[in-house]
């Protein structure tokens, strides 16, 4: 198995988030159109014996002349009983109510951070606990605004009570670091044109996602089935045809992409894992102990299938990226879901976790 990172830059907004199952679905359409439907059926049948391809969600990336930061989802962690008291003791928090309220507010902001840089992940992965994670922000080992190591962004703030990234608004002039990158979601108003009266009617809104910077996702491939060249051809197909909803109108246009190998994120020392795929659907009895959040995916068919049949798949309950599980990262978790459409029996849906090794 080999791991690759796919960096890409969007030339437009997009209406469909870059989630693992949707990226996988676009790969499947690339196979169907460039290699034939027989090749697609053969590829999907490989999942009966193993997992030839794992895909993560798409995450923000920052590139400029001096910075190259890749972001990952913030781990979902649960505090232990005495973690708050331990924080108060180490930070020298007195009994003054105002100071304790400031600490509580700062902790809430940290918990709401959507991303951390890969350097932060490397810093905390061998002791991935709620206390280690939160204290690294409060001690300003991690810049709370950029969600990157302080040494990477040149932060000059030395007191968490003066850090704008922790909600201390009276100290905003001290911080010149950029905010953590991420897409901006905007409600865009559309309308329906009545061709008989040539007037607009029935306005409605759709969410459009505008990227800030570039994006990336990680794949794991079995070289006997999915070669680097084959992966590249799939990305070329997506870059030509667009990604997600309203691709025919220019949404989800990929301007450029790059595929580069990365080291395996799993070692013998890791007994737990961080999941970076929002598509994880555990098999019966498989779900390991851990902390996680869920969402319901209302998947849709694409291309000519959506014209000839009902476009809707059955709703699927999935585990979001950021989940932390206490189980070996060396095995595969999840499944390729079958019978997910109401009438088409051959339609499948991607439902695998993507583990990054950690120690909890």
C-alpha positions as CSV (number, residue, x, y, z in Angstrom):
1,X,0.0,0.0,0.0
2,X,1.2,3.5,-0.8
3,X,0.0,6.9,0.4
4,X,-0.4,10.0,-1.8
5,X,-1.5,13.6,-1.2
6,X,-3.5,15.3,-3.9
7,X,-3.1,19.1,-3.8
8,X,-5.5,21.1,-5.9
9,X,-6.7,24.6,-6.5
10,X,-10.2,25.6,-7.4
11,X,-11.1,28.2,-10.0
12,X,-14.6,28.7,-8.8
13,X,-17.0,28.2,-5.9
14,X,-18.5,24.8,-5.4
15,X,-21.9,23.6,-4.1
16,X,-20.8,20.1,-2.9
17,X,-18.4,19.7,0.0
18,X,-15.2,17.6,-0.6
19,X,-16.2,14.6,1.5
20,X,-14.6,11.2,1.1
21,X,-17.6,9.4,-0.3
22,X,-18.3,12.1,-2.9
23,X,-14.7,12.1,-4.0
24,X,-14.8,8.3,-4.4
25,X,-18.1,8.7,-6.4
26,X,-16.3,11.1,-8.8
27,X,-13.5,8.5,-9.2
28,X,-16.1,5.9,-10.1
29,X,-17.6,8.1,-12.8
30,X,-14.1,8.8,-14.1
31,X,-13.6,5.0,-14.4
32,X,-17.0,4.5,-16.1
33,X,-16.4,7.2,-18.7
34,X,-12.6,6.7,-19.4
35,X,-12.3,2.9,-18.9
36,X,-15.8,1.6,-19.4
37,X,-18.6,0.3,-17.1
38,X,-17.0,-3.2,-17.0
39,X,-13.8,-1.7,-15.5
40,X,-16.0,0.0,-12.9
41,X,-17.7,-3.2,-11.9
42,X,-14.4,-5.0,-11.7
43,X,-13.0,-2.2,-9.5
44,X,-16.0,-2.3,-7.1
45,X,-15.7,-6.1,-6.9
46,X,-12.2,-5.7,-5.5
47,X,-13.7,-4.4,-2.3
48,X,-15.2,-7.8,-1.7
49,X,-11.7,-9.1,-1.0
50,X,-9.9,-6.0,0.4
51,X,-9.8,-2.3,0.2
52,X,-7.8,-1.2,-2.9
53,X,-8.4,2.5,-2.3
54,X,-9.0,4.7,0.8
55,X,-9.9,8.4,0.4
56,X,-9.9,11.2,3.0
57,X,-12.1,14.3,3.0
58,X,-10.7,17.4,1.4
59,X,-9.1,19.9,3.8
60,X,-7.7,23.4,3.5
61,X,-4.0,24.0,2.5
62,X,-1.9,27.2,2.7
63,X,0.8,27.8,0.1
64,X,2.9,30.8,-0.5
65,X,6.7,31.5,-1.0
66,X,7.5,30.7,2.7
67,X,4.5,28.7,4.0
68,X,3.2,25.2,3.1
69,X,0.7,24.1,5.7
70,X,-1.8,21.3,5.3
71,X,-4.7,21.1,7.6
72,X,-6.6,18.1,9.1
73,X,-9.8,17.9,11.1
74,X,-9.7,18.8,14.8
75,X,-9.8,15.7,16.9
76,X,-13.1,15.1,18.8
77,X,-11.9,14.6,22.4
78,X,-13.6,14.3,25.8
79,X,-12.1,15.8,28.9
80,X,-11.3,13.7,32.0
81,X,-12.9,14.5,35.3
82,X,-10.1,16.7,36.7
83,X,-8.8,18.3,33.5
84,X,-10.3,21.7,34.1
85,X,-8.8,21.9,37.6
86,X,-5.5,20.8,36.2
87,X,-5.6,23.6,33.6
88,X,-6.5,26.2,36.2
89,X,-3.6,25.0,38.4
90,X,-1.0,25.0,35.6
91,X,-2.1,28.4,34.2
92,X,-2.2,29.9,37.7
93,X,-5.9,30.8,37.5
94,X,-7.0,32.4,40.7
95,X,-10.4,32.2,42.3
96,X,-11.6,35.4,40.6
97,X,-14.8,34.6,38.8
98,X,-14.0,36.8,35.8
99,X,-10.7,34.9,35.1
100,X,-12.5,31.6,35.3
101,X,-15.1,32.7,32.9
102,X,-12.4,33.9,30.5
103,X,-10.9,30.4,30.7
104,X,-14.2,28.7,30.0
105,X,-14.8,31.0,27.0
106,X,-11.3,30.2,25.6
107,X,-11.8,26.5,26.0
108,X,-15.1,26.7,24.1
109,X,-13.4,28.5,21.3
110,X,-10.7,25.9,21.1
111,X,-13.3,23.1,21.0
112,X,-15.0,24.9,18.0
113,X,-11.9,25.0,15.9
114,X,-12.5,23.0,12.7
115,X,-8.9,22.4,11.7
116,X,-5.4,21.9,13.0
117,X,-2.2,21.9,10.9
118,X,-0.4,18.7,10.3
119,X,2.5,20.1,12.4
120,X,0.1,20.4,15.3
121,X,-1.2,16.8,14.7
122,X,2.4,15.6,14.7
123,X,3.1,17.5,18.0
124,X,0.1,15.9,19.8
125,X,-0.5,12.6,18.2
126,X,1.7,10.6,20.6
127,X,-0.3,12.0,23.5
128,X,-3.7,12.7,22.0
129,X,-5.8,13.7,25.0
130,X,-8.2,16.5,25.6
131,X,-5.9,18.1,28.2
132,X,-2.8,17.9,25.9
133,X,-4.8,19.4,23.0
134,X,-6.4,22.3,24.9
135,X,-3.3,23.1,27.0
136,X,-1.1,23.4,23.9
137,X,-3.4,26.2,22.8
138,X,-3.6,27.9,26.2
139,X,0.1,27.7,26.7
140,X,0.5,29.2,23.2
141,X,2.6,26.3,21.9
142,X,0.0,26.3,19.2
143,X,-1.2,29.6,17.7
144,X,-5.0,29.7,18.4
145,X,-5.7,31.9,15.4
146,X,-3.7,30.0,12.7
147,X,-4.1,26.6,14.4
148,X,-0.5,25.9,13.6
149,X,2.6,25.7,15.8
150,X,3.7,29.0,17.2
151,X,7.2,28.6,15.8
152,X,5.7,28.4,12.2
153,X,3.7,31.6,12.3
154,X,6.0,33.8,14.4
155,X,3.5,34.6,17.0
156,X,4.6,37.3,19.5
157,X,1.8,36.9,22.0
158,X,3.0,35.3,25.3
159,X,-0.1,35.3,27.4
160,X,-3.3,33.5,26.6
161,X,-5.3,36.3,28.2
162,X,-4.0,38.6,25.5
163,X,-4.5,36.3,22.5
164,X,-7.2,37.5,20.0
165,X,-7.4,33.9,18.8
166,X,-8.9,33.0,22.1
167,X,-11.5,35.8,22.0
168,X,-9.5,38.4,23.9
169,X,-10.8,41.4,21.8
170,X,-9.0,44.0,23.8
171,X,-5.6,42.7,22.5
172,X,-6.3,42.4,18.8
173,X,-3.5,44.8,17.9
174,X,-0.9,42.3,19.2
175,X,-1.7,39.6,16.6
176,X,-0.8,39.8,12.9
177,X,-1.2,36.1,12.1
178,X,-3.7,34.9,9.6
179,X,-6.8,33.1,10.7
180,X,-7.1,29.3,10.2
181,X,-8.0,28.8,6.5
182,X,-11.2,27.3,5.5
183,X,-14.0,27.6,2.9
184,X,-16.6,30.3,3.3
185,X,-20.2,29.2,2.9
186,X,-22.5,31.8,1.4
187,X,-26.3,31.7,0.7
188,X,-26.8,32.7,-3.0
189,X,-30.2,33.7,-4.2
190,X,-31.5,32.1,-7.4
191,X,-34.8,32.3,-9.2
192,X,-36.8,30.3,-11.7
193,X,-37.5,31.9,-15.1
194,X,-41.0,31.4,-16.5
195,X,-40.5,30.9,-20.2
196,X,-44.1,31.7,-21.0
197,X,-44.2,35.1,-19.4
198,X,-40.4,35.7,-19.6
199,X,-40.4,36.8,-15.9
200,X,-38.5,35.6,-12.9
201,X,-40.4,33.9,-10.1
202,X,-40.1,31.6,-7.1
203,X,-36.7,32.8,-5.7
204,X,-34.7,30.3,-3.6
205,X,-31.3,30.1,-2.0
206,X,-28.5,27.6,-2.4
207,X,-25.4,27.3,-0.3
208,X,-22.2,27.9,-2.3
209,X,-18.7,27.3,-0.8
210,X,-16.0,29.7,-1.7
211,X,-12.5,28.3,-1.1
212,X,-9.8,30.3,0.8
213,X,-6.4,29.1,-0.6
214,X,-5.9,25.6,-1.9
215,X,-7.1,22.2,-0.7
216,X,-5.8,18.6,-0.4
217,X,-6.9,15.1,0.4
218,X,-5.0,11.9,1.1
219,X,-5.4,8.5,-0.6
220,X,-4.1,5.1,0.1
221,X,-3.8,2.8,-2.9
222,X,-3.1,-0.8,-3.6
223,X,-0.6,-0.5,-6.5
224,X,-1.8,-3.8,-8.0
225,X,-5.2,-2.3,-8.6
226,X,-4.9,1.5,-8.4
227,X,-1.6,2.8,-9.8
228,X,-0.4,6.4,-9.5
229,X,-1.0,6.8,-13.2
230,X,-4.6,5.6,-12.9
231,X,-5.2,7.9,-9.9
232,X,-3.8,10.8,-12.0
233,X,-6.1,10.0,-14.9
234,X,-9.1,10.1,-12.6
235,X,-8.1,13.5,-11.3
236,X,-7.6,14.8,-14.9
237,X,-11.2,13.7,-15.7
238,X,-12.5,15.5,-12.6
239,X,-10.5,18.6,-13.4
240,X,-12.0,18.7,-17.0
241,X,-15.6,18.0,-16.0
242,X,-15.8,19.7,-12.6
243,X,-16.8,18.6,-9.2
244,X,-20.2,18.3,-7.5
245,X,-23.4,20.2,-8.0
246,X,-23.8,22.5,-11.0
247,X,-20.5,21.5,-12.5
248,X,-22.0,22.2,-15.9
249,X,-22.3,25.8,-15.0
250,X,-18.7,26.1,-13.9
251,X,-19.0,25.2,-10.2
252,X,-16.3,23.0,-8.7
253,X,-13.8,23.8,-11.4
254,X,-10.3,22.5,-10.5
255,X,-7.6,24.8,-12.0
256,X,-4.6,22.7,-11.1
257,X,-3.7,19.6,-9.1
258,X,-0.6,17.8,-8.0
259,X,-0.1,14.2,-6.7
260,X,2.8,13.5,-4.5
261,X,3.8,10.5,-2.3
262,X,3.6,10.8,1.5
263,X,4.9,8.6,4.3
264,X,2.6,6.1,6.0
265,X,0.7,7.8,8.8
266,X,0.8,4.6,10.9
267,X,3.5,3.0,12.9
268,X,3.9,0.1,15.3
269,X,3.7,2.5,18.3
270,X,0.1,3.6,17.5
271,X,-2.7,1.8,19.2
272,X,-5.5,4.3,18.3
273,X,-6.4,6.4,15.3
274,X,-7.9,9.7,14.1
275,X,-10.4,9.2,11.4
276,X,-10.2,11.8,8.5
277,X,-13.1,10.5,6.4
278,X,-16.6,11.6,7.0
279,X,-17.9,8.5,5.2
280,X,-17.3,5.9,7.9
281,X,-20.1,3.4,8.3
282,X,-19.1,0.6,10.7
283,X,-20.0,-3.0,10.0
284,X,-22.2,-4.7,12.5
285,X,-20.3,-5.1,15.7
286,X,-17.2,-3.3,14.4
287,X,-17.5,0.2,16.0
288,X,-14.5,0.6,18.4
289,X,-14.7,2.6,21.6
290,X,-14.0,6.3,21.1
291,X,-15.4,9.8,20.7
292,X,-17.2,10.8,17.5
293,X,-20.0,12.8,15.9
294,X,-22.4,11.6,13.2
295,X,-24.3,13.1,10.2
296,X,-26.9,11.8,7.8
297,X,-25.8,11.6,4.2
298,X,-28.6,12.0,1.6
299,X,-26.6,10.7,-1.4
300,X,-27.5,11.3,-5.0
301,X,-26.9,9.6,-8.3
302,X,-25.0,11.5,-11.0
303,X,-24.8,11.9,-14.8
304,X,-27.3,9.9,-16.9
305,X,-28.4,7.8,-13.9
306,X,-30.0,10.9,-12.4
307,X,-32.0,11.5,-15.6
308,X,-33.2,7.9,-16.1
309,X,-33.9,7.1,-12.4
310,X,-34.8,8.7,-9.1
311,X,-31.6,10.6,-8.2
312,X,-31.9,10.0,-4.4
313,X,-30.1,7.2,-2.6
314,X,-31.4,6.0,0.8
315,X,-30.2,8.1,3.8
316,X,-27.0,6.8,5.4
317,X,-25.8,7.5,9.0
318,X,-22.1,8.2,8.9
319,X,-19.3,9.1,11.3
320,X,-17.7,12.5,10.7
321,X,-14.0,13.1,10.2
322,X,-12.2,14.0,13.5
323,X,-13.4,10.9,15.4
324,X,-10.9,9.3,17.6
325,X,-11.1,5.5,18.2
326,X,-9.2,3.3,20.6
327,X,-8.4,0.5,18.1
328,X,-5.5,-0.5,15.9
329,X,-5.0,1.8,12.9
330,X,-3.5,-1.1,10.9
331,X,-6.8,-2.7,9.8
332,X,-9.6,-1.4,7.6
333,X,-12.8,0.0,9.1
334,X,-16.1,0.4,7.3
335,X,-17.6,-1.1,4.1
336,X,-18.7,-0.6,0.6
337,X,-22.5,-0.2,1.1
338,X,-24.7,-2.1,-1.3
339,X,-28.5,-1.8,-2.0
340,X,-28.4,2.0,-1.2
341,X,-30.8,2.9,-4.1
342,X,-34.5,2.2,-4.1
343,X,-34.6,0.5,-7.5
344,X,-31.0,0.1,-8.8
345,X,-29.4,-2.9,-7.1
346,X,-25.9,-2.3,-8.6
347,X,-25.4,1.2,-7.0
348,X,-22.9,1.2,-4.2
349,X,-21.8,3.9,-1.7
350,X,-18.3,4.4,-0.1
351,X,-18.3,3.9,3.7
352,X,-14.7,3.6,4.9
353,X,-12.8,5.3,7.7
354,X,-9.3,6.7,6.9
355,X,-7.1,6.1,10.0
356,X,-4.1,8.2,11.1
357,X,-2.2,6.5,13.9
358,X,-2.2,8.2,17.3
359,X,-1.5,7.3,21.0
360,X,-4.2,8.1,23.5
